[in-house]
């Protein structure tokens, strides 16, 4: 399967990728490179999976479903049950492409190195671990000469973002290909919708609204024999140092889509958030509301909430001078309206083309670029999408207006020393005597 099989290419794909943050990393590198990091002579691309949760497992199977021979050669995780479950799942669906004997199924916080070493150089590493580990794992994969698919989110703080950007630049110099898991960028219905908006279908864009409103996020109880560090990694959605906050890790797609619509990133943000009803022993805010400002003075409003019995919506609403649009992750069939009222009689366009599996397309494009030796590097756009979420988290947790420049330059780390972390290490945050974890307090928490 390739990109054309998953869904027809939009005629303006090249234009989209060029204007949305440099997905394609310029022209081919000069012939001075000693090694081009191609697949092996038999044309089989070796794949390593690092992070064997649900999304990592799905991404690995999508990598194996691309056009041309591929083999899963190594797997790594910190939890035995996740590694075993992933191996069984992938083997059931892609048996002939799985060559991972027990000695190439690695466990532990340093297991990523062992798995990457198996396929280096020239292999593909699928990174599906929690986002706090993404900069560390990406750096190592690039250092070893591997191509990378990295799942979102891509870092949890500004120092991590800078590391990701630096690794992306190193990958360009080595002619390595990097794809990021912002699959909405490869959803043909959304591409066509945004193309129409860029061509003036709703006039100049005035406001963008990014929503993720649904029920509560669960918390698995800590097992008696489980360390505090393992407990927090297992519940990565509930601890800020691991996933960067609900605003970043759960809203990143629709924040990114709004910036795509504007063809720009925000210059500042202010906002609020807190724990109004949540009583789980973790750090998670149960609501966020952040106002981002673009350089032209227009706004992006982001709302995230996970509470029971509340209004739910998952998508983006865009208002222009002459109309509006409903699109983004969570909206299978984007629509454009001639009014700010999104009612059937006001709809002037909706996508009518073939179905598209954007999760597959993002892998098709990556593997095609590897096989055809075409420039492909989504690092910068992915890093800036994550930085948009980080900026919003910083503004909401502090209660301050924060500029993009100050946020990106910040040296504040959520988990200092994570590179040297072992199972014997103390968790970056610890509960108090009552079992409660530190939670950000707007007006008091310092984020810069």
C-alpha positions as CSV (number, residue, x, y, z in Angstrom):
1,X,0.0,0.0,0.0
2,X,1.2,3.5,-0.8
3,X,-0.1,7.0,-0.4
4,X,-2.0,6.8,-3.7
5,X,-3.7,3.6,-2.4
6,X,-4.7,5.1,0.9
7,X,-6.3,8.2,-0.6
8,X,-5.8,10.2,-3.8
9,X,-3.3,12.9,-3.6
10,X,-4.5,16.5,-3.6
11,X,-3.2,18.5,-6.5
12,X,-2.0,21.1,-4.1
13,X,-0.2,18.8,-1.6
14,X,3.2,20.2,-2.5
15,X,2.0,23.7,-1.9
16,X,0.5,22.7,1.5
17,X,3.6,21.0,2.7
18,X,5.7,23.9,1.6
19,X,3.6,26.6,3.3
20,X,2.9,24.7,6.5
21,X,6.3,24.7,8.1
22,X,8.7,23.0,5.7
23,X,7.6,19.4,5.7
24,X,9.9,18.7,2.8
25,X,13.4,19.7,3.8
26,X,14.5,21.5,0.8
27,X,16.4,20.0,-2.2
28,X,18.5,16.9,-2.1
29,X,21.7,17.1,-0.2
30,X,25.0,17.6,-2.1
31,X,26.8,14.4,-3.1
32,X,29.4,14.9,-0.4
33,X,27.6,12.5,1.9
34,X,29.6,9.3,2.3
35,X,26.5,7.2,3.0
36,X,22.9,7.7,1.9
37,X,21.4,5.4,4.5
38,X,19.3,3.4,2.0
39,X,17.5,0.2,2.8
40,X,19.6,-2.9,2.5
41,X,20.4,-4.3,-1.0
42,X,17.5,-6.8,-0.8
43,X,15.2,-3.8,-0.5
44,X,13.8,-4.9,2.9
45,X,13.5,-2.1,5.4
46,X,14.2,-3.1,8.9
47,X,11.8,-1.6,11.6
48,X,12.2,-1.2,15.3
49,X,9.3,-0.4,17.6
50,X,10.2,1.7,20.7
51,X,7.1,2.0,22.9
52,X,4.6,-0.8,22.6
53,X,1.4,0.8,23.7
54,X,-1.7,1.0,21.5
55,X,-0.5,3.8,19.3
56,X,3.0,2.5,18.9
57,X,1.6,-0.9,18.0
58,X,-0.8,0.6,15.5
59,X,2.0,2.7,14.0
60,X,4.3,-0.3,13.6
61,X,1.6,-2.2,11.7
62,X,1.0,0.8,9.5
63,X,4.8,0.9,8.8
64,X,4.7,-2.8,7.8
65,X,1.7,-2.2,5.5
66,X,3.6,0.2,3.3
67,X,4.6,-0.7,-0.3
68,X,7.7,-2.8,-0.5
69,X,9.3,-5.4,1.8
70,X,9.6,-4.6,5.5
71,X,10.5,-6.6,8.6
72,X,9.9,-5.8,12.3
73,X,13.3,-6.8,13.8
74,X,13.2,-5.4,17.4
75,X,10.9,-4.1,20.1
76,X,11.4,-2.2,23.3
77,X,9.2,-1.1,26.2
78,X,9.5,-0.6,29.9
79,X,6.5,-2.9,30.8
80,X,6.5,-6.6,30.0
81,X,2.7,-6.8,29.5
82,X,2.8,-4.0,26.9
83,X,5.7,-5.6,25.0
84,X,4.1,-9.1,25.0
85,X,0.7,-7.8,24.1
86,X,2.1,-5.7,21.2
87,X,4.2,-8.7,19.9
88,X,1.1,-10.9,19.9
89,X,-1.1,-8.3,18.2
90,X,1.4,-7.5,15.4
91,X,2.3,-11.2,14.9
92,X,-1.4,-12.0,14.5
93,X,-1.9,-9.4,11.8
94,X,1.6,-9.3,10.1
95,X,3.0,-12.7,10.9
96,X,5.3,-13.1,7.9
97,X,6.8,-9.6,8.6
98,X,7.7,-10.2,12.2
99,X,11.2,-11.4,13.0
100,X,11.5,-10.5,16.7
101,X,12.8,-13.5,18.8
102,X,12.9,-13.1,22.6
103,X,16.5,-11.9,22.5
104,X,15.4,-8.9,20.4
105,X,12.5,-7.9,22.7
106,X,14.1,-5.5,25.1
107,X,12.8,-4.2,28.5
108,X,13.9,-1.2,30.6
109,X,14.5,2.5,30.4
110,X,17.6,1.9,28.3
111,X,15.9,-0.7,26.0
112,X,15.4,1.9,23.3
113,X,19.1,1.9,22.6
114,X,19.2,-1.9,22.1
115,X,16.3,-1.9,19.7
116,X,17.6,1.0,17.7
117,X,21.0,-0.7,17.5
118,X,19.4,-3.7,15.9
119,X,18.2,-1.8,12.8
120,X,20.9,0.8,12.6
121,X,22.0,2.3,10.3
122,X,19.4,2.7,7.6
123,X,16.4,1.2,9.4
124,X,13.2,2.8,10.6
125,X,12.5,3.5,14.2
126,X,8.9,3.9,15.3
127,X,8.8,6.0,18.5
128,X,5.6,5.5,20.5
129,X,6.7,6.2,24.0
130,X,5.3,9.0,26.2
131,X,6.4,12.4,24.8
132,X,8.8,13.2,27.7
133,X,11.2,10.6,26.2
134,X,10.8,11.7,22.6
135,X,13.9,14.1,22.4
136,X,16.1,11.5,24.0
137,X,15.0,8.7,21.7
138,X,15.0,10.8,18.6
139,X,18.5,12.0,19.2
140,X,19.8,8.5,19.6
141,X,18.0,7.2,16.5
142,X,19.5,10.0,14.4
143,X,22.9,9.6,15.9
144,X,22.8,5.9,14.8
145,X,21.7,6.7,11.3
146,X,18.1,5.7,11.4
147,X,15.0,7.1,9.8
148,X,12.2,7.9,12.3
149,X,8.5,7.9,12.7
150,X,7.8,9.8,15.9
151,X,4.3,9.8,17.4
152,X,2.9,13.0,18.9
153,X,3.5,14.8,21.2
154,X,7.2,15.5,20.6
155,X,8.4,17.0,23.8
156,X,6.9,18.4,27.0
157,X,8.9,21.6,27.6
158,X,11.0,24.1,25.6
159,X,14.4,22.5,26.3
160,X,13.0,19.3,24.8
161,X,11.6,21.2,21.8
162,X,15.1,22.6,21.1
163,X,16.6,19.2,21.3
164,X,14.1,17.9,18.8
165,X,14.8,20.7,16.4
166,X,18.5,20.1,16.7
167,X,18.1,16.4,16.0
168,X,16.0,17.3,13.0
169,X,18.8,19.4,11.6
170,X,21.2,16.6,12.2
171,X,18.9,14.3,10.3
172,X,18.9,16.6,7.3
173,X,22.7,16.6,7.1
174,X,22.7,12.8,7.2
175,X,19.9,12.5,4.6
176,X,17.6,10.7,7.1
177,X,13.8,10.9,6.8
178,X,11.7,11.9,9.7
179,X,7.9,11.8,9.9
180,X,5.7,12.9,12.8
181,X,2.4,11.6,14.0
182,X,0.2,14.7,13.1
183,X,-1.8,12.6,10.7
184,X,-4.4,15.3,10.2
185,X,-1.9,17.0,7.9
186,X,-2.3,14.0,5.6
187,X,-6.1,13.7,5.6
188,X,-7.2,14.5,2.1
189,X,-10.6,15.9,3.1
190,X,-8.9,18.3,5.4
191,X,-6.3,19.2,2.8
192,X,-9.0,20.2,0.3
193,X,-10.9,22.2,2.9
194,X,-7.9,24.2,4.0
195,X,-6.9,24.7,0.3
196,X,-10.3,26.3,-0.2
197,X,-10.0,28.5,2.9
198,X,-6.6,29.7,1.7
199,X,-8.1,30.5,-1.6
200,X,-10.7,32.7,0.1
201,X,-13.8,30.5,0.5
202,X,-14.7,32.2,3.9
203,X,-12.7,35.5,3.4
204,X,-9.9,36.5,5.7
205,X,-9.7,34.2,8.7
206,X,-10.6,36.1,11.9
207,X,-10.9,33.5,14.7
208,X,-10.0,29.8,15.1
209,X,-11.5,27.6,17.8
210,X,-9.9,24.4,18.9
211,X,-11.9,22.0,21.1
212,X,-11.5,18.7,22.9
213,X,-14.4,18.2,25.3
214,X,-15.3,14.7,26.6
215,X,-15.5,12.5,29.6
216,X,-12.9,12.0,32.4
217,X,-9.5,10.5,31.9
218,X,-8.9,7.4,33.9
219,X,-6.1,6.7,36.4
220,X,-4.9,3.1,37.0
221,X,-4.3,2.5,40.7
222,X,-0.7,2.0,41.9
223,X,0.1,-1.7,42.4
224,X,1.7,-2.6,45.7
225,X,4.9,-3.9,44.0
226,X,5.1,-0.9,41.5
227,X,7.6,1.9,42.0
228,X,6.3,5.5,42.0
229,X,8.2,6.1,38.8
230,X,6.6,3.2,37.0
231,X,3.2,4.2,38.3
232,X,3.5,7.6,36.8
233,X,4.9,6.4,33.4
234,X,2.0,3.9,33.3
235,X,-0.5,6.7,33.8
236,X,1.4,9.1,31.5
237,X,-1.7,11.1,30.6
238,X,-2.1,12.1,34.3
239,X,1.3,13.5,35.1
240,X,2.5,16.7,33.5
241,X,6.2,15.8,33.3
242,X,5.4,12.7,31.3
243,X,2.8,14.0,28.8
244,X,3.1,17.8,29.0
245,X,-0.6,18.3,30.0
246,X,-4.0,17.6,28.6
247,X,-3.8,20.8,26.5
248,X,-0.6,19.6,24.8
249,X,-1.1,15.9,24.3
250,X,-4.8,15.8,23.7
251,X,-5.3,19.1,21.8
252,X,-2.2,19.1,19.7
253,X,-3.8,18.0,16.4
254,X,-6.5,20.7,16.5
255,X,-4.1,23.4,17.6
256,X,-1.9,22.4,14.7
257,X,-4.8,22.5,12.3
258,X,-5.7,26.0,13.3
259,X,-2.1,27.1,12.8
260,X,-2.3,25.4,9.4
261,X,-5.4,27.4,8.5
262,X,-3.7,30.6,9.5
263,X,-0.4,29.5,7.9
264,X,1.2,31.0,11.0
265,X,2.1,30.3,14.6
266,X,1.0,32.3,17.7
267,X,3.1,35.1,19.1
268,X,1.7,35.0,22.6
269,X,-0.9,33.3,24.8
270,X,-2.8,33.9,28.0
271,X,-5.3,31.5,29.6
272,X,-6.5,29.6,32.6
273,X,-7.2,26.1,33.9
274,X,-7.6,24.0,37.0
275,X,-9.1,21.0,38.8
276,X,-12.7,21.8,39.5
277,X,-14.2,18.3,39.9
278,X,-11.3,15.9,39.5
279,X,-10.3,14.2,42.7
280,X,-7.9,11.6,41.3
281,X,-4.4,11.5,42.9
282,X,-2.5,13.0,40.0
283,X,-1.5,16.4,38.5
284,X,-4.2,16.7,35.8
285,X,-6.1,19.9,35.2
286,X,-9.7,18.9,34.1
287,X,-10.2,22.1,32.1
288,X,-8.2,24.6,30.1
289,X,-9.1,27.7,28.2
290,X,-6.3,29.5,26.3
291,X,-6.4,32.5,24.0
292,X,-3.5,32.6,21.5
293,X,-2.7,35.8,19.5
294,X,-1.3,35.8,16.0
295,X,1.0,38.5,14.7
296,X,-1.9,40.1,12.7
297,X,-3.9,40.4,15.9
298,X,-6.4,37.6,15.2
299,X,-7.0,34.9,17.8
300,X,-7.0,31.2,18.3
301,X,-9.1,30.0,21.3
302,X,-8.4,26.5,22.7
303,X,-10.7,24.7,25.1
304,X,-10.0,21.4,26.6
305,X,-12.2,19.6,29.2
306,X,-12.6,16.1,30.4
307,X,-15.6,16.0,32.8
308,X,-18.7,13.9,33.0
309,X,-22.1,15.1,32.1
310,X,-20.8,18.2,30.1
311,X,-21.2,19.4,26.6
312,X,-18.9,17.5,24.2
313,X,-17.2,18.5,21.0
314,X,-14.0,17.4,19.2
315,X,-12.9,19.6,16.3
316,X,-12.1,23.1,15.0
317,X,-14.5,25.9,14.1
318,X,-13.0,28.6,11.8
319,X,-14.6,32.0,11.3
320,X,-13.7,34.2,8.3
321,X,-14.9,37.6,7.2
322,X,-17.6,36.0,4.9
323,X,-18.2,32.5,6.3
324,X,-17.1,29.7,8.5
325,X,-15.8,26.1,8.5
326,X,-16.0,23.1,10.7
327,X,-13.0,20.8,10.4
328,X,-10.0,19.2,12.2
329,X,-9.4,16.0,14.1
330,X,-12.8,14.6,15.2
331,X,-14.5,15.9,12.1
332,X,-14.6,13.1,9.5
333,X,-16.3,15.2,6.8
334,X,-15.2,18.9,6.9
335,X,-17.7,21.5,5.8
336,X,-17.7,25.1,4.7
337,X,-20.5,27.6,5.2
338,X,-21.5,30.9,3.7
339,X,-22.5,32.2,7.2
340,X,-21.2,32.1,10.7
341,X,-24.2,29.9,11.5
342,X,-23.2,26.3,10.6
343,X,-26.7,25.2,9.5
344,X,-27.5,22.9,6.6
345,X,-29.0,25.7,4.5
346,X,-25.8,27.7,4.8
347,X,-23.4,24.9,3.8
348,X,-21.7,25.6,0.5
349,X,-19.2,22.7,0.4
350,X,-18.3,19.4,1.9
351,X,-15.8,16.7,0.9
352,X,-17.3,14.1,-1.5
353,X,-14.1,12.3,-2.5
354,X,-12.9,8.8,-1.6
355,X,-12.3,7.8,2.0
356,X,-8.8,8.4,3.3
357,X,-6.8,6.6,6.1
358,X,-4.5,9.4,7.2
359,X,-2.8,7.1,9.7
360,X,-1.6,4.9,6.8
361,X,-0.8,7.8,4.5
362,X,1.7,9.3,6.9
363,X,3.7,6.0,6.8
364,X,3.3,5.6,3.0
365,X,4.8,9.0,2.5
366,X,7.8,8.3,4.8
367,X,8.6,4.9,3.4
368,X,8.2,6.1,-0.2
369,X,10.7,8.9,0.6
370,X,13.1,6.4,2.0
371,X,12.8,4.0,-1.0
372,X,13.0,6.9,-3.6
373,X,15.6,8.9,-1.7
374,X,13.5,12.0,-1.6
375,X,13.9,14.7,1.0
376,X,11.4,14.3,3.8
377,X,11.6,15.9,7.2
378,X,8.6,17.0,9.3
379,X,10.6,17.8,12.4
380,X,10.2,21.5,12.5
381,X,6.5,21.6,11.9
382,X,5.9,18.9,14.5
383,X,8.1,20.7,17.1
384,X,6.3,24.0,16.6
385,X,2.9,22.3,16.9
386,X,4.1,20.9,20.2
387,X,5.5,24.2,21.3
388,X,2.1,25.8,20.7
389,X,0.6,23.4,23.2
390,X,3.5,24.0,25.6
391,X,3.0,27.8,25.3
392,X,-0.7,27.3,26.2
393,X,0.1,25.1,29.2
394,X,2.7,27.7,30.5
395,X,0.1,30.5,30.1
396,X,-2.7,28.6,31.8
397,X,-0.6,27.2,34.7
398,X,1.0,30.5,35.5
399,X,-2.0,32.8,34.8
400,X,0.4,35.1,32.9
401,X,0.5,36.3,29.3
402,X,3.6,34.7,27.8
403,X,5.2,35.3,24.4
404,X,6.3,32.6,22.0
405,X,9.9,33.9,22.1
406,X,10.1,33.8,25.9
407,X,8.5,30.4,26.0
408,X,10.8,28.8,23.4
409,X,13.9,30.3,25.1
410,X,12.8,29.0,28.5
411,X,15.2,26.6,30.3
412,X,12.5,25.3,32.7
413,X,12.4,21.5,32.5
414,X,9.6,19.3,33.8
415,X,11.9,16.4,34.5
416,X,15.5,17.5,34.8
417,X,18.1,14.7,34.3
418,X,15.6,12.3,32.5
419,X,18.5,11.1,30.3
420,X,20.1,9.4,33.3
421,X,16.9,8.0,34.8
422,X,16.8,4.4,35.9
423,X,14.2,2.3,37.7
424,X,16.0,3.1,40.9
425,X,15.6,6.9,40.3
426,X,13.1,9.0,42.2
427,X,10.1,10.1,40.2
428,X,10.3,13.8,39.1
429,X,7.2,14.5,41.2
430,X,6.3,12.8,44.5
431,X,3.1,12.6,46.5
432,X,2.8,14.3,49.9
433,X,1.9,12.6,53.1
434,X,-1.7,12.6,52.1
435,X,-1.0,11.0,48.7
436,X,-1.5,14.2,46.8
437,X,0.8,15.4,44.0
438,X,1.9,19.0,43.3
439,X,-0.6,20.8,41.0
440,X,0.0,24.1,39.2
441,X,-1.6,27.2,40.8
442,X,-2.3,30.1,38.4
443,X,-0.8,33.3,39.8
444,X,1.8,31.4,41.8
445,X,3.4,28.7,39.6
446,X,6.5,29.9,37.7
447,X,7.0,28.4,34.3
448,X,9.9,30.5,32.8
